[in-house]
Amino acid sequence: QLDAVLPYWLCLDEMNLAPVEQYFADYLALIETRKWEWPDNADGFEYSCDALLAASTLTALEDDAQKKLAAELGLEKESKLWKHFLQHGIAIPPNLIVAGTVNMDETTHGFSRKVIDRAMSFDFGEFFPNDFVDFYTGSISQVPLTFPRYSSGSEALDATKAQSSIEFLQAINAVLKNTPFELAYRALNELLLAVHCHGASDNDADLQAVWDDFLMKKVLPRIEGDADKLQQNNQGNLLSRLQKELETQLVEIWADDKTRTDFYRMQNDAPMQIPCRSRQKIQWMQQRLESSGFTSFWP
């Protein structure tokens, strides 16, 4: 039944022409109240979310204003759904996905780490690079994305994969410790959900491919600064230490001669095989730091 429910995408173009926190803070906060529950002995599920527009705000409206708003939402004032809104407010439905485009340059506002923590960052140059050779043949296609069915990663995963992913995140956090870039519990939940969505096979390389994308979407976008900021006492450059750790953690996909599954693109109806994304990005960030004395994830 859920497979038959259409996802709805709301696309916000040029999101960072204004600081995101000034107009999107309420939504970012409410995302964390969305909750799926799948009772063990029940034939179904429960979904809940705090109200984006509170019931008290709706009931405070005059009758004519309520009628007008209901009509704009395509509802009758006596309909069951409108009465639900008056009692509980209007929440974020499970099949709504908000995406936004940004240009990360000196003419726009940057994203704070608290915004990055609550979003999945896709650098299109890395995840969907231009392939001029394929432009007219059309052999490359994108994997359609839909809405999540879980809110807790621990409920969605088997114990073995969950433990492996926890140990991976602990190793990354050991490198990031005592820096502004250290990860918290929110990142762990996002990682476990990503493993559930993409790493269903027992293939170690596919599991590490999920970790690779997690680094690109959640970890590396947080890291920026000059040589002094990224230097950790006598332990060396933060990026160098992270690279050394990942050589071990991503051993199945890290080397030059190894590839991994691309979960977002298909070629001739089969999953594409690509080099390790985080390896290439860290090398690029390192070179930028060495040449200009400052680096960030964004070009």
PLY file of the C-alpha trace (Angstrom):
ply
format ascii 1.0
element vertex 299
property float x
property float y
property float z
element edge 298
property int vertex1
property int vertex2
end_header
0.00 0.00 0.00
2.82 2.43 0.83
4.49 1.67 -2.50
1.36 3.02 -4.18
1.57 6.35 -2.32
3.14 9.02 -4.52
5.98 11.09 -3.06
5.53 14.85 -3.42
8.62 16.99 -3.96
8.77 20.65 -2.96
11.79 22.26 -4.63
13.14 25.54 -3.27
15.42 27.16 -5.83
18.43 29.26 -4.75
17.86 28.52 -1.06
20.89 30.40 0.21
20.22 33.82 -1.32
19.00 34.47 2.25
20.24 32.71 5.40
18.33 29.44 5.63
17.87 29.81 9.39
15.85 33.01 8.87
13.00 31.37 6.96
13.32 27.60 7.37
14.13 27.10 11.04
10.64 25.87 11.99
10.64 23.22 9.31
14.16 22.05 10.19
13.09 21.66 13.81
9.91 19.77 12.92
11.76 17.26 10.75
13.13 15.73 13.94
9.64 15.14 15.36
8.58 12.90 12.45
8.22 9.35 13.71
7.33 6.03 12.13
6.32 3.13 14.34
5.86 -0.45 13.20
4.34 -2.39 16.15
5.53 -6.00 16.20
2.08 -7.53 16.51
0.12 -5.01 14.47
-0.86 -5.22 10.82
0.13 -1.67 9.96
2.08 1.33 11.15
1.75 4.68 12.89
3.18 7.96 11.65
3.26 11.15 13.70
4.68 14.66 13.42
4.32 17.88 15.38
2.18 20.55 13.75
3.75 22.99 11.33
0.62 25.14 11.63
-0.82 24.77 15.14
-4.49 23.95 15.78
-4.78 27.03 17.98
-3.80 29.20 15.02
-6.54 27.68 12.87
-9.28 27.82 15.51
-8.46 31.48 16.19
-9.53 32.37 12.64
-12.97 33.78 11.96
-15.45 31.45 10.27
-15.10 33.17 6.89
-11.31 32.95 7.09
-11.49 29.27 8.01
-13.82 28.60 5.11
-11.51 30.43 2.70
-8.42 28.57 3.91
-10.21 25.22 3.72
-11.28 26.01 0.15
-7.72 26.95 -0.82
-6.64 23.54 0.48
-9.34 21.89 -1.64
-11.42 20.94 1.42
-14.96 21.49 2.62
-15.25 23.13 6.01
-17.23 20.13 7.27
-14.85 17.53 5.84
-13.17 14.95 8.05
-9.68 16.15 7.14
-10.43 19.80 7.94
-11.84 18.79 11.32
-8.63 16.81 11.89
-6.62 19.96 11.15
-8.71 22.00 13.60
-8.07 19.42 16.31
-4.40 18.56 15.67
-3.02 21.28 13.40
-1.37 20.73 10.01
1.73 18.54 10.22
4.27 17.42 7.63
2.87 14.40 5.77
5.12 11.36 5.41
5.31 11.55 1.60
6.50 15.18 1.41
10.17 15.62 0.49
11.73 19.09 0.45
14.73 19.62 -1.80
16.57 22.82 -2.51
19.21 24.07 -4.91
22.14 26.22 -3.83
25.16 27.77 -5.46
28.04 27.78 -2.99
30.00 30.89 -3.95
30.95 34.27 -2.51
27.62 35.84 -3.59
25.49 33.59 -1.37
25.11 32.70 2.29
26.92 29.58 3.45
25.27 26.72 5.32
25.90 26.43 9.02
26.74 23.01 10.46
23.34 22.83 12.16
21.67 23.10 8.74
24.00 20.49 7.22
23.25 18.19 10.18
19.55 18.23 9.30
19.90 17.76 5.55
21.48 15.47 3.00
24.00 17.47 0.94
24.42 16.35 -2.66
27.22 18.00 -4.61
25.85 17.45 -8.11
29.33 17.54 -9.58
30.15 14.47 -7.48
26.87 12.53 -7.47
25.57 13.45 -10.94
28.59 14.57 -12.99
28.16 15.85 -16.54
28.87 13.10 -19.05
28.99 14.76 -22.46
29.66 11.46 -24.24
26.45 9.96 -22.82
24.30 13.07 -23.32
22.74 11.90 -26.58
22.90 8.14 -26.06
21.03 8.30 -22.75
22.42 5.10 -21.26
22.70 6.70 -17.79
19.53 7.16 -15.76
18.80 8.25 -12.19
17.36 5.98 -9.52
13.98 7.39 -8.38
13.88 8.41 -4.72
10.88 8.21 -2.44
9.98 8.97 1.18
11.37 7.05 4.19
9.45 4.37 6.07
11.49 4.50 9.27
12.62 7.21 11.67
14.86 5.09 13.89
17.85 3.40 12.31
18.18 0.90 15.14
14.71 -0.49 14.41
15.39 -0.84 10.69
18.68 -2.78 10.79
19.92 -6.18 11.80
22.38 -6.20 14.70
25.48 -7.08 12.64
25.22 -4.19 10.18
24.21 -1.77 12.93
27.26 -2.69 15.03
29.63 -2.43 12.05
28.25 1.02 11.19
28.48 2.19 14.79
32.12 1.12 14.95
32.78 2.96 11.67
31.27 6.17 13.03
33.21 5.82 16.28
36.43 5.58 14.28
35.56 8.71 12.30
34.58 10.58 15.46
37.90 9.64 17.07
39.62 11.58 14.28
37.20 14.52 14.63
37.33 14.62 18.44
38.03 18.04 20.01
37.22 19.80 16.73
34.07 21.71 15.69
33.36 18.90 13.23
32.64 16.10 15.71
29.41 14.18 15.02
26.49 13.59 17.39
23.64 11.09 17.77
21.68 12.56 14.85
24.46 11.51 12.48
24.38 7.94 13.79
20.65 7.64 13.15
21.05 9.03 9.63
23.85 6.55 8.93
21.82 3.56 10.11
18.84 4.66 8.02
21.09 5.02 4.96
22.45 1.51 5.50
18.88 0.21 5.71
17.91 1.97 2.46
20.97 1.06 0.37
23.02 -1.62 2.09
20.54 -4.47 2.23
22.96 -7.00 0.73
25.58 -8.91 2.71
28.29 -7.46 0.48
30.97 -5.62 2.51
31.75 -3.42 -0.49
28.12 -2.24 -0.69
28.08 -1.48 3.03
31.27 0.56 2.67
29.74 2.31 -0.35
26.92 3.52 1.94
29.55 4.78 4.39
31.32 6.50 1.49
28.16 8.39 0.50
27.50 9.24 4.16
30.93 10.87 4.34
30.07 12.92 1.24
26.62 13.98 2.47
27.17 14.47 6.21
30.83 14.54 7.24
33.02 16.26 4.65
30.60 19.19 4.04
31.16 20.16 7.70
34.93 20.45 7.34
36.42 23.80 6.37
39.17 26.11 7.53
42.77 27.17 7.16
45.90 25.20 7.97
45.86 26.33 11.63
42.24 25.31 12.19
42.78 21.87 10.66
46.04 21.22 12.52
45.60 19.09 15.66
48.47 19.63 18.07
51.31 17.39 16.88
48.98 14.80 15.42
49.02 16.22 11.91
46.53 17.61 9.48
42.89 16.60 10.11
42.33 15.60 6.48
45.50 13.48 6.44
44.44 11.65 9.60
40.95 11.11 8.21
42.40 9.76 4.97
44.62 7.32 6.85
41.66 6.06 8.89
39.48 5.60 5.81
42.14 3.51 4.07
41.32 0.90 6.70
37.59 1.49 7.11
36.87 1.47 3.35
39.42 -1.17 2.39
37.05 -2.90 -0.08
36.53 0.23 -2.21
39.39 2.65 -1.41
42.21 1.70 -3.79
42.69 3.08 -7.31
41.83 -0.23 -8.93
38.61 -0.79 -6.97
35.07 0.40 -7.63
31.79 0.53 -5.75
28.07 0.55 -6.52
26.45 3.90 -7.31
23.09 3.88 -5.52
21.78 6.91 -7.41
22.55 6.13 -11.07
22.00 3.25 -13.47
23.73 2.51 -16.75
21.91 0.33 -19.27
19.48 -0.62 -16.49
22.25 -1.91 -14.21
23.82 -0.13 -11.20
26.85 1.91 -12.21
30.28 1.13 -10.81
32.30 4.18 -9.73
35.50 5.02 -7.80
35.32 5.80 -4.09
33.80 9.29 -3.80
35.27 10.37 -0.46
38.80 9.35 -1.49
38.73 11.68 -4.49
37.12 14.52 -2.50
39.61 14.35 0.39
42.51 14.40 -2.05
40.99 17.47 -3.71
40.46 19.20 -0.34
44.06 18.39 0.65
45.46 19.85 -2.56
43.39 22.99 -2.09
44.64 23.40 1.47
48.26 23.03 0.35
47.94 25.45 -2.56
45.83 28.22 -1.00
46.09 27.67 2.77
42.31 27.19 3.09
39.91 24.44 2.13
36.25 23.46 2.18
34.04 20.78 0.68
32.49 23.16 -1.83
34.26 24.19 -5.06
0 1
1 2
2 3
3 4
4 5
5 6
6 7
7 8
8 9
9 10
10 11
11 12
12 13
13 14
14 15
15 16
16 17
17 18
18 19
19 20
20 21
21 22
22 23
23 24
24 25
25 26
26 27
27 28
28 29
29 30
30 31
31 32
32 33
33 34
34 35
35 36
36 37
37 38
38 39
39 40
40 41
41 42
42 43
43 44
44 45
45 46
46 47
47 48
48 49
49 50
50 51
51 52
52 53
53 54
54 55
55 56
56 57
57 58
58 59
59 60
60 61
61 62
62 63
63 64
64 65
65 66
66 67
67 68
68 69
69 70
70 71
71 72
72 73
73 74
74 75
75 76
76 77
77 78
78 79
79 80
80 81
81 82
82 83
83 84
84 85
85 86
86 87
87 88
88 89
89 90
90 91
91 92
92 93
93 94
94 95
95 96
96 97
97 98
98 99
99 100
100 101
101 102
102 103
103 104
104 105
105 106
106 107
107 108
108 109
109 110
110 111
111 112
112 113
113 114
114 115
115 116
116 117
117 118
118 119
119 120
120 121
121 122
122 123
123 124
124 125
125 126
126 127
127 128
128 129
129 130
130 131
131 132
132 133
133 134
134 135
135 136
136 137
137 138
138 139
139 140
140 141
141 142
142 143
143 144
144 145
145 146
146 147
147 148
148 149
149 150
150 151
151 152
152 153
153 154
154 155
155 156
156 157
157 158
158 159
159 160
160 161
161 162
162 163
163 164
164 165
165 166
166 167
167 168
168 169
169 170
170 171
171 172
172 173
173 174
174 175
175 176
176 177
177 178
178 179
179 180
180 181
181 182
182 183
183 184
184 185
185 186
186 187
187 188
188 189
189 190
190 191
191 192
192 193
193 194
194 195
195 196
196 197
197 198
198 199
199 200
200 201
201 202
202 203
203 204
204 205
205 206
206 207
207 208
208 209
209 210
210 211
211 212
212 213
213 214
214 215
215 216
216 217
217 218
218 219
219 220
220 221
221 222
222 223
223 224
224 225
225 226
226 227
227 228
228 229
229 230
230 231
231 232
232 233
233 234
234 235
235 236
236 237
237 238
238 239
239 240
240 241
241 242
242 243
243 244
244 245
245 246
246 247
247 248
248 249
249 250
250 251
251 252
252 253
253 254
254 255
255 256
256 257
257 258
258 259
259 260
260 261
261 262
262 263
263 264
264 265
265 266
266 267
267 268
268 269
269 270
270 271
271 272
272 273
273 274
274 275
275 276
276 277
277 278
278 279
279 280
280 281
281 282
282 283
283 284
284 285
285 286
286 287
287 288
288 289
289 290
290 291
291 292
292 293
293 294
294 295
295 296
296 297
297 298
